[in-house]
Amino acid sequence: MNAGDAGSLAPALDWASPRTRQVLGRALDGGELSVEEADLLATVTGRDLHALGLVADEMRRRQAGDLVTFVVNRNINFTNVCVKHCTFCAFSRDHRAEEGYFLPVSEVVRRAREAWELGATEVCLQAGLPPKLDGRYYIDLCAAVRREVPGLHLHAFSPEEILYGSVRSSRPIREYLIELRAAGLGTLPGTSAEILDQDVRDRISRGRITVAQWVEVITTAHALGIRTTSTIMYGHVETPAHWTRHLELLRGIQKDTGGFTEFVPLSLIHQEAPMYAKRLVPGVRPGATGAEVLRMHALARLMLGPTFRNIQSSWVKEGPKLSQVLLTVGANDLGGTLINESISTSAGAQFGQLVAPAELRRLVRDLGRVPAQRNTLYDLVRVYAEPAADEVSPLDAVDNADERFGSYRRLATGGEFRFTRR
């Protein structure tokens, strides 16, 4: 350990157990954590956990600096009808269900245009997998949004959706991605990852995209210059050993491709998840504990930070207050304003509709850090160095987001966009 590192963090490391102190010291010196060392850190408690958080915060400072970024974006979950029956998903509905909805392309375009007019730089399109979907639907949807709102970045379609579109169109994944890119696709969300362990996937989502298929979609996208995010969903039946191997797989891909923009830990929202609420999967726990959330973000910084740089804290999953705390244990990004979010909301999340830019800036400044608006690729749009220079966003004036933008409940229970009427 360098003398400066030892001086600034010596008390915390002195309190830690000898083996934890050794591993954290090596991380501070720039050493790459092995899976075995990560396994140790994934289970620390007490002062060892405190030391892990402090070291992760120091590595965040070195790798990402003191800016905390966010993107002004809108989620459009355009249908909840899905042919899959993943036990963790409370969002999807069978095509015959009364609560199934499907937004027409014109409505998706309207919502995208509205987001642009409100200052958004990104729209995120993700949804269920409707039966008998036309293989060109995703391509045509991208083209329609791009035609009407050419300046808006399209962050769209999970690897599961890409695989589905590829199969439905009888096109290889590479050719399908090339067509999507030509139609206006900018980046892919690296969702549908859950835990990248096939045994776990077979327990919680049999029939879902496999680990090998997920990797194929992601690496093919990277090879084509289409960058992606990456995620993990934890707090269900997995163990800390699954975390570290998931992170090791992502780290290996990033070394090969450099195509990931960020890593986003997503703790399970368990309240309405069928595998918990209906006891469909034995041994499911009620989401991650607070300590697990801290360990996950800190571990992600130490394992991925040297190659990823950006670790996101999800206020949708953790709420704004805990997301703020996660900025002190390795995270450097607060995600987006979202405007709408249906998938976590349907599972029982208390948050998900909107956190306005002014509130995100307030959370950042309360930590003594500097807020900055970014775009999807982490290019800075504006650094808010001084509160006096803050701009007032139209989103800051929204008092009731449900009333202004609509909500998942209104979509699912209202009849305007009922899937059975298509």
C-alpha positions in Angstrom: 0.0 0.0 0.0 1.3 3.5 -0.8 2.1 5.8 2.0 -0.7 8.3 1.1 -3.3 5.5 1.0 -2.1 4.1 4.3 -2.3 7.5 5.9 -5.8 8.4 4.8 -7.4 5.0 5.4 -5.2 3.6 8.1 -7.7 3.7 10.9 -10.4 1.8 9.0 -7.9 -0.8 7.7 -6.4 -1.2 11.2 -9.8 -2.0 12.5 -10.4 -4.7 9.8 -9.4 -8.3 10.2 -6.0 -9.3 8.9 -7.2 -11.1 5.7 -9.7 -8.3 4.8 -7.0 -5.7 5.4 -4.6 -7.5 3.1 -7.2 -7.8 0.3 -8.3 -4.2 0.6 -4.7 -3.0 0.7 -3.9 -4.9 -2.5 -7.0 -3.2 -4.2 -5.7 0.2 -3.1 -2.4 -0.6 -4.7 -4.1 -1.3 -8.0 -4.1 -5.1 -7.8 -7.0 -7.0 -9.6 -9.2 -8.9 -7.1 -9.4 -12.6 -7.7 -12.7 -14.4 -7.4 -11.5 -15.9 -4.1 -10.7 -12.5 -2.7 -14.0 -11.1 -3.9 -15.8 -14.1 -2.2 -14.3 -12.9 1.0 -15.4 -9.3 0.6 -18.9 -10.4 -0.5 -19.6 -11.7 3.0 -17.8 -9.1 5.3 -19.7 -7.7 8.3 -19.0 -5.2 11.1 -15.8 -3.2 10.8 -14.7 -5.2 7.8 -17.8 -3.9 6.0 -17.0 -0.4 7.0 -13.5 -0.7 5.7 -14.8 -2.2 2.4 -17.1 0.8 1.9 -14.3 3.3 2.6 -11.9 1.6 0.2 -14.6 1.4 -2.5 -15.2 5.2 -2.0 -11.5 5.9 -2.4 -11.4 3.9 -5.6 -14.5 5.7 -6.8 -12.7 9.0 -6.2 -9.7 7.8 -8.2 -11.5 6.2 -11.1 -14.6 8.5 -11.5 -13.8 11.7 -9.5 -16.3 13.6 -7.5 -18.9 14.3 -10.1 -22.2 12.4 -9.7 -24.0 12.0 -12.9 -27.6 11.5 -14.0 -29.4 11.4 -17.3 -32.8 13.0 -18.1 -34.7 10.2 -19.7 -38.0 8.5 -20.0 -38.9 4.8 -19.8 -41.6 3.5 -22.1 -42.7 0.0 -21.2 -44.9 -0.4 -24.3 -46.5 -3.7 -23.4 -46.9 -6.0 -20.4 -48.0 -9.0 -22.5 -45.4 -11.7 -22.5 -45.0 -15.3 -23.6 -42.6 -16.0 -20.8 -43.5 -16.8 -17.2 -40.5 -15.7 -15.2 -41.2 -16.2 -11.5 -39.6 -12.9 -10.4 -41.7 -10.8 -12.8 -44.9 -9.2 -11.5 -45.1 -7.0 -14.6 -46.0 -9.6 -17.4 -49.6 -10.7 -18.3 -50.9 -13.5 -20.5 -52.3 -12.3 -23.8 -55.8 -13.2 -22.6 -55.5 -11.3 -19.3 -57.8 -8.3 -18.7 -54.8 -6.3 -17.5 -52.7 -6.8 -20.7 -51.9 -3.6 -22.6 -50.0 -2.7 -25.8 -49.2 0.9 -26.7 -49.6 1.6 -30.4 -46.6 3.0 -32.2 -48.2 6.4 -32.4 -48.5 6.5 -28.6 -44.9 5.5 -28.1 -43.9 8.2 -30.5 -46.1 10.7 -28.6 -44.5 9.9 -25.3 -41.0 10.1 -26.8 -41.7 13.5 -28.3 -43.1 14.7 -25.0 -39.9 13.5 -23.2 -37.8 15.4 -25.7 -39.8 18.6 -25.2 -39.3 18.2 -21.4 -35.5 18.1 -21.9 -34.9 14.4 -22.1 -31.9 13.2 -24.1 -32.8 9.5 -23.9 -35.8 7.2 -24.2 -35.6 3.7 -22.9 -37.9 1.1 -24.6 -38.4 -2.2 -23.0 -41.4 -4.5 -22.6 -42.8 -8.0 -22.6 -42.7 -10.5 -25.4 -46.1 -10.6 -27.0 -47.1 -13.7 -28.9 -47.0 -13.7 -32.7 -45.0 -10.4 -32.7 -44.0 -9.3 -36.2 -40.3 -9.9 -36.6 -39.8 -6.3 -37.8 -41.8 -4.7 -35.0 -38.7 -3.5 -33.0 -37.1 -2.2 -36.2 -40.2 -0.3 -37.3 -40.7 1.1 -33.7 -37.1 2.5 -33.7 -37.6 4.0 -37.2 -40.8 5.7 -36.2 -39.3 7.3 -33.0 -36.2 8.3 -34.9 -38.2 9.8 -37.7 -40.3 12.0 -35.4 -37.7 12.8 -32.7 -34.3 12.5 -34.4 -32.3 14.1 -31.6 -33.4 11.6 -29.0 -31.1 8.7 -28.1 -32.8 5.3 -28.4 -31.7 3.0 -25.5 -33.8 0.1 -26.3 -34.6 -3.7 -26.1 -33.0 -6.1 -23.7 -31.0 -9.1 -24.9 -34.1 -11.1 -24.4 -36.0 -8.9 -26.8 -33.2 -8.9 -29.3 -33.2 -12.7 -29.3 -37.0 -12.7 -29.6 -36.9 -10.3 -32.5 -34.2 -12.3 -34.2 -36.2 -15.5 -33.9 -39.4 -14.0 -35.0 -37.8 -12.4 -38.1 -35.7 -15.6 -38.9 -32.6 -13.4 -39.0 -29.2 -14.0 -37.2 -28.6 -11.8 -34.2 -25.8 -9.9 -35.9 -28.0 -9.1 -39.0 -30.9 -8.2 -36.8 -28.8 -5.8 -34.7 -27.4 -4.2 -37.9 -31.0 -3.5 -39.1 -31.9 -2.0 -35.6 -28.8 0.2 -35.7 -29.8 1.4 -39.2 -33.3 2.2 -37.9 -31.9 4.4 -35.2 -31.0 2.2 -32.2 -28.3 3.8 -30.1 -27.5 1.4 -27.2 -28.9 -1.7 -25.5 -29.9 -2.0 -21.9 -28.0 -5.0 -20.4 -31.0 -6.3 -18.6 -32.4 -9.8 -18.6 -29.1 -10.8 -17.0 -30.5 -11.6 -13.5 -27.8 -13.9 -12.3 -25.5 -15.2 -15.1 -25.5 -18.7 -13.7 -27.6 -21.2 -15.6 -28.6 -23.3 -12.6 -30.0 -20.2 -10.9 -31.7 -19.1 -14.1 -33.4 -22.5 -14.4 -34.8 -22.1 -10.9 -36.2 -18.6 -11.2 -36.9 -18.2 -15.0 -36.9 -21.5 -16.9 -37.1 -20.9 -20.6 -35.7 -17.4 -20.4 -32.6 -16.4 -22.4 -29.7 -18.6 -21.4 -26.3 -17.3 -20.2 -24.7 -18.2 -23.5 -27.4 -16.4 -25.5 -27.1 -13.3 -23.3 -23.4 -13.2 -23.8 -23.8 -13.7 -27.5 -26.2 -10.8 -27.9 -24.1 -8.5 -25.7 -20.7 -9.3 -27.4 -22.3 -9.2 -30.9 -23.6 -5.7 -30.1 -20.2 -4.6 -28.8 -18.5 -5.9 -32.0 -20.9 -3.8 -34.0 -20.1 -0.7 -32.0 -23.4 -0.8 -30.1 -22.6 -0.2 -26.5 -24.7 -1.6 -23.6 -25.2 -1.3 -19.9 -24.8 -4.3 -17.6 -26.9 -5.4 -14.6 -27.4 -8.0 -11.9 -30.6 -8.9 -10.1 -29.9 -10.2 -6.6 -31.7 -10.8 -3.3 -33.6 -14.0 -4.2 -32.0 -17.5 -4.3 -28.5 -16.7 -5.3 -25.4 -16.7 -3.0 -22.5 -14.2 -2.7 -20.4 -16.7 -4.8 -22.9 -16.2 -7.6 -22.3 -12.4 -7.4 -18.6 -12.7 -7.8 -18.8 -15.1 -10.7 -21.3 -12.8 -12.4 -19.0 -9.9 -11.9 -16.0 -11.9 -13.1 -17.9 -12.8 -16.3 -18.8 -9.1 -17.0 -15.2 -8.1 -16.3 -13.9 -10.6 -18.8 -16.3 -9.3 -21.5 -15.3 -5.7 -20.8 -11.6 -6.5 -21.1 -12.3 -8.1 -24.5 -14.8 -5.6 -25.9 -14.8 -2.4 -23.8 -18.5 -2.1 -24.7 -20.2 -1.7 -21.4 -21.0 1.9 -20.3 -22.0 1.1 -16.7 -22.9 -1.6 -14.2 -26.3 -1.4 -12.4 -27.0 -3.6 -9.4 -30.7 -4.2 -9.1 -32.0 -5.7 -5.9 -35.2 -7.9 -6.2 -38.4 -6.1 -5.5 -40.1 -9.1 -3.8 -43.5 -7.9 -2.6 -45.5 -8.9 -5.7 -42.9 -11.1 -7.4 -44.7 -14.5 -8.0 -41.8 -16.6 -6.8 -42.1 -14.9 -3.4 -45.7 -13.9 -3.1 -47.0 -17.2 -4.3 -44.1 -19.3 -3.0 -43.3 -20.7 -6.4 -39.6 -21.1 -5.8 -38.4 -22.7 -2.5 -35.9 -20.6 -0.5 -36.6 -17.2 -2.0 -35.7 -14.5 0.5 -37.5 -11.1 0.7 -35.0 -9.1 -1.3 -31.5 -8.0 -0.4 -30.8 -6.7 3.1 -29.3 -3.2 3.5 -25.9 -4.8 4.2 -26.1 -6.8 1.0 -26.9 -3.7 -1.0 -23.8 -2.0 0.5 -21.6 -5.0 -0.2 -22.8 -5.4 -3.7 -22.0 -1.8 -4.8 -18.7 -1.7 -3.0 -17.7 -5.0 -4.4 -18.7 -3.9 -7.9 -16.4 -0.8 -7.6 -13.4 -2.9 -6.6 -14.0 -5.7 -9.2 -15.2 -3.6 -12.1 -14.1 0.0 -11.5 -10.8 -0.3 -13.2 -12.5 -1.3 -16.5 -16.1 0.1 -16.1 -15.6 3.4 -14.4 -19.4 3.9 -13.9 -21.3 2.1 -11.1 -25.0 3.2 -10.9 -27.1 3.5 -7.8 -30.8 2.7 -8.6 -33.2 5.0 -6.8 -36.0 2.9 -8.3 -35.0 -0.2 -6.4 -33.5 1.4 -3.3 -35.3 4.7 -2.9 -33.6 8.1 -3.1 -32.2 8.0 0.4 -30.4 4.7 0.2 -29.2 5.5 -3.3 -27.6 8.6 -1.9 -25.8 6.5 0.7 -24.6 4.2 -2.1 -22.7 7.1 -3.5 -20.4 6.8 -0.5 -19.5 3.2 -1.1 -18.5 3.1 -4.7 -21.3 4.4 -6.9 -20.9 7.5 -9.0 -24.2 7.7 -11.0 -27.8 8.1 -10.0 -29.4 6.8 -13.2 -32.2 8.8 -14.8 -35.3 10.8 -14.1 -37.3 8.0 -15.8 -40.7 9.9 -15.8 -42.4 6.5 -16.1 -41.4 3.0 -14.9 -43.7 0.1 -14.8 -41.7 -3.1 -14.2 -40.5 -2.3 -10.7 -43.7 -0.5 -9.8 -45.7 -3.6 -10.7 -43.6 -5.7 -8.3 -44.3 -3.4 -5.4 -41.5 -0.7 -5.6 -42.4 2.5 -3.8 -40.5 4.5 -6.3 -40.3 4.6 -10.0 -42.4 7.3 -11.5 -40.1 10.4 -11.4 -37.3 12.0 -9.5 -36.8 15.5 -11.0 -33.4 16.9 -11.8 -33.5 19.4 -9.0 -34.0 16.6 -6.4 -31.2 14.6 -7.9 -28.9 17.6 -7.6 -30.0 18.2 -4.0 -29.1 14.6 -3.1 -25.7 14.9 -4.6 -24.8 18.3 -3.1 -25.9 17.0 0.4 -22.9 14.7 0.2 -20.5 17.4 -0.8 -20.2 16.2 -4.3 -20.9 17.9 -7.7 -23.9 17.0 -9.8 -23.7 16.7 -13.5 -26.1 15.8 -16.3 -24.8 13.3 -18.8 -26.1 11.6 -21.9 -26.5 7.8 -22.4 -22.8 7.4 -23.3 -21.6 9.4 -20.3 -20.6 12.5 -22.2 -21.3 15.5 -19.9 -24.2 17.7 -20.9 -23.8 20.2 -18.0 -21.8 20.3 -14.7 -23.7 22.0 -11.9 -20.8 23.4 -10.0 -22.7 26.2 -8.2 -26.4 26.1 -7.1 -26.9 29.6 -8.3 -26.3 28.5 -11.9 -28.9 25.7 -11.8 -31.4 25.6 -14.6 -35.1 25.0 -13.8 -36.2 21.9 -15.7 -39.9 21.5 -16.8 -39.8 18.3 -14.8 -39.0 20.2 -11.6 -42.5 21.7 -11.8 -44.4 18.4 -12.1 -46.4 18.0 -8.8 -48.2 14.7 -9.7 -46.3 12.5 -12.1 -49.0 9.9 -12.2 -51.6 12.4 -13.2 -49.2 14.2 -15.7 -47.7 11.2 -17.4 -49.9 8.2 -16.6 -49.1 5.2 -14.5 -48.7 1.5 -14.7 -51.9 0.9 -12.8 -53.8 3.1 -15.2 -52.4 1.3 -18.2 -53.1 -2.2 -16.8 -56.6 -1.5 -15.5 -57.8 1.1 -18.0 -59.2 0.0 -21.3 -57.7 2.5 -23.7 -54.8 0.3 -24.8 -56.2 -3.2 -23.9 -54.2 -5.9 -25.7 -57.2 -8.1 -26.4 -58.6 -5.3 -28.6 -55.7 -5.4 -31.0 
